[in-house]
Amino acid sequence: MTEQGLPEIDVRRKPSMAKLVLQLLGFVLGLVLLAWCARLAFSEENREQLQNLRDAPLHLVVSLLALSSIGVIANGLTFWFVLRPVRRIQLTGMIATNALATFLAYLPFKLSLMARIAIHRQRDGVPIPLIGPWFAAIGVVLLATVAPILLMAAWRREVDALWIVILAVLLVIAAGVLTIAARTVGGQRGLRMAQTLADKQPIGLVKRITRSETFILFDEGLEMLGSFWQSLGAIGLRVVDIAAMAGRFYIASRIVGTPMPAGDSLVGSVVYFIIGVFSPIGALGTREGGTAELLKRFGEIDFEQLALIALVVTAAEMIVNAVLAAAGIAWLRPDRLIRGAGRGDLSSPNADSAGQSESDSR
């Protein structure tokens, strides 16, 4: 049992050898795909674009790196903001954790996910049964943000004032739907509803699950989106993240001399982001190839030029992520985590002040 009286979940359970081998092969396949994209991107057909890349204006390069940094920070803020109604953890620690996890997302074996779980459990005192609902809430927020953006992109490629206003309305509606759903399913009313339905079926295990401490704690996960302003704020942070990524595609296309429409940049950023999140073999190669292939069908730019744009985005991202991950490691002090000398349980409402005190003492 954990200190919170919850059933202990063994997060150290070893995956099967077959899964490890498949993920390793998938990672190698991703590297092959990345090499193939690089070969096409640096081909003779892109001679003019490559020259533009070598002569790239400094302000565009700086803007590309700055937008990559904004994306990492916005993503970390999203995780922190969604958890805040039920657990308050140190903001700087959350951004540092996200920087490290973002860099590890390039690798296979779900190292990014495992790092997040281990750090938040050990350092921040977030119980394992709450981490699942927390990540699920992050996924729901992502879906509520991406769906309206893709719907608008399918409607029209030109991003103008009308486009932005309609998207804002759709996002507000999405936040309202999330809030209503969380309030309906969550709380004591939702818990009683689930237990009543479980009592009407013959499987005893289901009845026990709905009355377990782990299931009851899941209700806290629903509380993360139980406020309209909370849901809208989480969606807003995710919009900032996606907008920063779209800006990276927009600037990268101008660096190589093949300007992309704003709508194509936005679609490319969404595809690039989603592939990176859900790819089981790591992000490298799969994002670049998948994004270039979809944009080739969606727009009017050749695959070779799209591959070069995607590679420029990835190169800038890797530089920024490596620097931020190194800073995150220095801040998190993994040696203390390994020794079990983390900050302890920060799940109390006063954790922010405790985190600030530690920050001031560094």
Sequence and secondary structure as in RCSB ss.txt:
>XXXX:A:sequence
MTEQGLPEIDVRRKPSMAKLVLQLLGFVLGLVLLAWCARLAFSEENREQLQNLRDAPLHLVVSLLALSSIGVIAN
GLTFWFVLRPVRRIQLTGMIATNALATFLAYLPFKLSLMARIAIHRQRDGVPIPLIGPWFAAIGVVLLATVAPIL
LMAAWRREVDALWIVILAVLLVIAAGVLTIAARTVGGQRGLRMAQTLADKQPIGLVKRITRSETFILFDEGLEML
GSFWQSLGAIGLRVVDIAAMAGRFYIASRIVGTPMPAGDSLVGSVVYFIIGVFSPIGALGTREGGTAELLKRFGE
IDFEQLALIALVVTAAEMIVNAVLAAAGIAWLRPDRLIRGAGRGDLSSPNADSAGQSESDSR
>XXXX:A:secstr
  TTS     TT    HHHHHHHHHHHHHHHHHHHHHHHHHTSGGGHHHHHHHHT  HHHHHHHHHHHHHHHHHH
HHHHHHHHTTT    HHHHHHHHHHHHHHTTSSTTHHHHHHHHHHHHTS   HHHHHHHHHHHHHHHHHHHHHHH
HHHHH S   HHHHHHHHHHHHHHHHHHHHHHHHHSHHHHHHHHHHHHHTSS HHHHHHHTSHHHHHHHHHHHTT
 SHHHHHHHHHHHHHHHHHHHHHHHHHHHHTT    HHHHHHHHHHHHHHHHH TT STTHHHHHHHHHHHHHSS
S HHHHHHHHHHHHHHHHHHHHHHHHHHHHHH HHHHHTT S     STTHHHHHHHHHHH 
